[in-house]
Amino acid sequence: MGNNVKKYNVGDEVYARPTDFHIGTFAEYIMVREEDLAFKPKNLSMEEAASVPLVALTAWQALVEIGQLKKGQKVFIQAGSGGVGTIAIQLAKHLGATVATTASAKSFDFLKEIGADVLIDYKTQDFEAILKDYDLVLNSQDNKTLEKSLNILKAGGRVISISGPPTPEFAEAIHANWLVKMVTRFLSFAIKKKAKKLGVNYTFLFMKADGNQLNEITKLIDSGIIQTIIDKVFPFEETNKALEYVENGRAKGKVVVKIK
């Protein structure tokens, strides 16, 4: 620990998503800022806890911080059986929203159990023909899906995308140089223009580390409101297999690499 660390002691069980540009890749040790840490949920193993910060912070910042999702509103969460999707569905349901999601039919029963209300088989159904007057969309798919998502929103609704394109507002927030700002303006021009024409909003989200938000998520996990969904745990020696498994796009929840 650094000399100025006040909240934690050696031996405390903690978890975190390290801040941008300080991320370790399957590292046994990593330096993390005190403000990015939170105490690990008491009812989770280390492997379960490791699966939480990235996806839970993404869901929190999309639905709570930016989307300000409220009871009685409707939210469409794409790819419900994925890492972000499984947490976002539970969080949205806790907030009192009606939750629609896309997945393969074989995942429907599981997704109903964690809170999904409207289930759409992405292989055989078109969500644009089914959903209407939604308040919020959490987009994690391609540009075509993003454009279709704008059409299911009510006036004043919002699409929050974690898969791009990035916006000038994002570039400003990360204090990017003028070239990056110009590039993001170019990349997001078409989707922002369409959103404005439809009377809705488009926001790009690049999740940031935040220990305070992670503490709130810990409370939800400890109280049983949010459960972790882990598909598989791979030993460190099988990291390549873990990456291949993730790349096939069929993982339900998170995939974890166990260092020791």
C-alpha positions in Angstrom: 0.0 0.0 0.0 1.0 3.6 -0.6 1.7 5.7 2.5 -1.4 7.9 1.9 -3.9 5.0 1.6 -6.5 5.4 4.4 -9.5 3.2 3.6 -7.8 -0.2 3.1 -5.4 -2.4 5.0 -3.1 -5.2 3.9 -5.1 -8.4 3.7 -8.4 -6.8 2.8 -10.4 -8.5 0.1 -11.1 -5.9 -2.6 -12.0 -5.7 -6.3 -11.8 -3.0 -9.0 -11.7 -2.1 -12.6 -8.4 -0.2 -12.9 -8.5 3.2 -14.4 -7.9 3.8 -18.1 -4.3 3.3 -19.4 -3.4 1.4 -16.2 -5.1 -1.9 -17.1 -3.2 -5.2 -16.7 -3.6 -8.0 -19.1 -3.8 -11.3 -17.1 -1.4 -9.8 -14.7 -0.7 -11.5 -11.3 -0.1 -8.0 -9.7 -1.3 -4.6 -10.7 -1.2 -1.1 -9.1 -4.7 0.3 -8.5 -5.7 3.8 -7.2 -7.5 3.8 -3.9 -10.5 5.6 -5.3 -11.0 2.9 -7.9 -11.2 0.1 -5.3 -14.2 -1.3 -3.4 -14.5 -4.0 -0.7 -15.3 -7.4 -2.4 -18.9 -8.5 -1.9 -19.0 -10.8 1.1 -21.0 -13.6 -0.6 -18.8 -13.9 -3.7 -15.6 -15.9 -4.3 -12.6 -14.1 -5.8 -13.4 -15.6 -9.2 -17.0 -14.4 -9.0 -15.9 -10.9 -7.8 -13.4 -10.7 -10.7 -16.3 -11.0 -13.2 -18.2 -8.0 -11.8 -16.4 -4.5 -12.1 -16.1 -4.1 -15.9 -19.7 -5.1 -16.7 -21.4 -3.8 -13.6 -19.8 -0.4 -13.9 -20.8 -0.3 -17.6 -24.4 -1.1 -16.7 -24.5 1.4 -13.8 -23.1 4.3 -15.8 -25.5 3.5 -18.7 -28.7 3.0 -16.8 -28.2 5.1 -13.6 -25.6 7.8 -14.3 -26.4 8.7 -17.9 -29.8 7.1 -18.6 -31.3 8.0 -15.2 -33.7 5.1 -15.7 -36.8 5.4 -13.5 -39.6 3.1 -12.3 -42.3 2.6 -15.0 -39.9 3.3 -17.9 -39.1 0.9 -20.7 -35.5 -0.1 -21.6 -34.1 -2.3 -24.4 -30.9 -4.1 -23.5 -29.3 -5.8 -26.4 -27.5 -9.2 -26.1 -29.1 -10.0 -22.8 -27.2 -13.2 -22.1 -23.8 -11.5 -22.4 -21.7 -10.1 -19.6 -23.1 -6.6 -19.6 -26.5 -7.7 -20.5 -27.0 -10.1 -17.6 -26.1 -7.4 -15.1 -27.9 -4.6 -16.9 -31.2 -6.6 -16.9 -31.0 -7.2 -13.2 -30.2 -3.6 -12.5 -32.9 -2.3 -14.7 -35.5 -4.6 -13.1 -34.3 -3.4 -9.7 -34.9 0.2 -10.8 -38.5 -0.7 -11.7 -38.2 -0.7 -15.5 -39.8 -2.9 -18.1 -36.9 -4.8 -19.7 -36.7 -6.0 -23.3 -33.7 -8.0 -24.6 -32.4 -10.0 -27.5 -30.9 -13.4 -27.2 -31.2 -16.9 -28.7 -34.4 -18.8 -27.7 -32.3 -21.3 -25.6 -31.5 -18.5 -23.2 -35.1 -17.3 -22.7 -35.8 -19.2 -19.5 -32.6 -18.0 -17.9 -33.2 -14.4 -18.9 -36.8 -14.5 -17.5 -35.4 -15.7 -14.2 -33.1 -12.6 -13.9 -35.8 -10.1 -14.9 -36.3 -9.8 -18.6 -40.0 -9.1 -19.5 -39.9 -9.0 -23.4 -37.7 -11.6 -25.1 -36.8 -11.4 -28.7 -35.0 -14.2 -30.7 -32.4 -12.3 -32.7 -32.2 -15.2 -35.1 -35.8 -15.1 -36.2 -37.3 -11.8 -35.0 -36.8 -8.2 -35.8 -36.8 -6.1 -32.6 -37.7 -3.0 -34.6 -41.1 -4.5 -35.5 -41.8 -5.5 -31.9 -40.7 -2.7 -29.7 -42.2 0.8 -29.6 -42.0 4.0 -27.5 -39.1 2.9 -25.4 -37.3 5.4 -23.1 -33.8 3.9 -23.3 -31.7 1.6 -25.3 -28.4 0.1 -24.2 -26.7 -0.7 -27.5 -23.8 -3.1 -27.8 -24.1 -4.3 -31.4 -23.2 -3.0 -34.9 -24.1 0.3 -36.6 -27.1 -1.2 -38.4 -28.6 -2.3 -35.0 -27.8 1.1 -33.6 -29.7 2.9 -36.3 -32.7 0.6 -35.9 -32.6 1.2 -32.2 -33.3 4.9 -32.7 -36.6 4.0 -34.3 -38.0 2.3 -31.3 -37.6 5.3 -29.0 -40.3 7.7 -27.9 -39.6 11.4 -28.4 -36.8 12.5 -26.0 -35.6 8.9 -25.6 -32.0 8.0 -25.5 -29.6 5.4 -27.1 -26.5 4.8 -25.1 -23.9 2.8 -27.0 -20.9 1.0 -25.7 -19.8 -0.2 -29.1 -19.5 3.2 -30.8 -19.3 5.4 -32.7 -17.5 7.8 -30.2 -18.7 11.4 -30.1 -17.0 14.8 -29.7 -18.5 15.0 -26.2 -16.6 11.8 -25.3 -13.4 13.2 -26.8 -13.9 16.4 -24.7 -14.5 14.4 -21.6 -11.2 12.5 -21.9 -9.4 15.8 -22.9 -8.4 14.5 -26.3 -6.5 16.6 -28.8 -8.1 18.5 -31.6 -7.5 15.7 -34.1 -9.3 13.1 -32.1 -12.2 15.5 -31.6 -12.4 16.0 -35.4 -12.3 12.2 -36.0 -15.1 11.6 -33.4 -17.2 14.3 -35.0 -16.8 12.6 -38.4 -17.5 9.1 -37.0 -20.7 10.1 -35.1 -22.1 12.7 -37.6 -24.6 10.4 -39.3 -26.0 8.8 -36.2 -26.3 12.1 -34.4 -28.0 13.7 -37.4 -30.5 10.8 -37.5 -31.1 11.0 -33.8 -31.8 14.7 -33.9 -34.2 14.3 -36.8 -36.2 11.7 -34.8 -36.1 13.9 -31.7 -34.1 11.4 -29.6 -30.6 11.4 -28.1 -27.4 9.5 -28.8 -24.6 9.0 -26.3 -21.4 7.0 -26.5 -20.3 5.4 -23.2 -16.7 4.4 -22.5 -16.9 3.0 -19.0 -14.6 4.6 -16.3 -13.3 3.3 -13.1 -15.2 4.4 -10.0 -14.9 2.9 -6.6 -17.9 4.7 -5.2 -20.2 3.3 -7.8 -18.6 -0.1 -7.3 -19.5 0.2 -3.6 -23.2 0.8 -4.5 -23.0 -2.3 -6.8 -21.5 -4.3 -3.9 -24.5 -3.4 -1.8 -26.9 -4.8 -4.5 -24.9 -8.0 -4.7 -24.7 -8.5 -0.9 -28.4 -8.0 -0.7 -29.1 -10.5 -3.4 -30.6 -8.0 -5.9 -27.8 -8.7 -8.4 -26.3 -12.1 -8.9 -23.1 -12.8 -10.9 -23.4 -15.0 -14.0 -20.2 -16.9 -14.8 -20.1 -19.2 -17.8 -16.7 -20.8 -17.3 -13.5 -20.4 -15.3 -10.3 -21.2 -17.1 -6.9 -21.8 -15.4 -4.1 -19.4 -16.4 -2.5 -22.1 -18.5 -5.6 -22.2 -20.7 -5.9 -18.4 -21.3 -5.7 -18.9 -25.1 -8.7 -21.3 -24.8 -10.5 -18.8 -22.7 -10.0 -16.1 -25.4 -11.2 -18.4 -28.1 -14.3 -19.3 -26.1 -15.1 -15.6 -25.7 -14.5 -14.9 -29.4 -17.1 -17.4 -30.4 -19.7 -15.0 -28.9 -21.8 -17.7 -27.1 -20.7 -17.2 -23.5 -23.5 -16.8 -21.0 -22.4 -14.1 -18.6 -18.7 -13.8 -17.9 -15.6 -15.9 -18.6 -12.9 -15.8 -15.9 -9.2 -16.6 -16.0 -7.9 -17.8 -12.7 -4.3 -16.9 -12.1 -3.6 -19.3 -9.3 
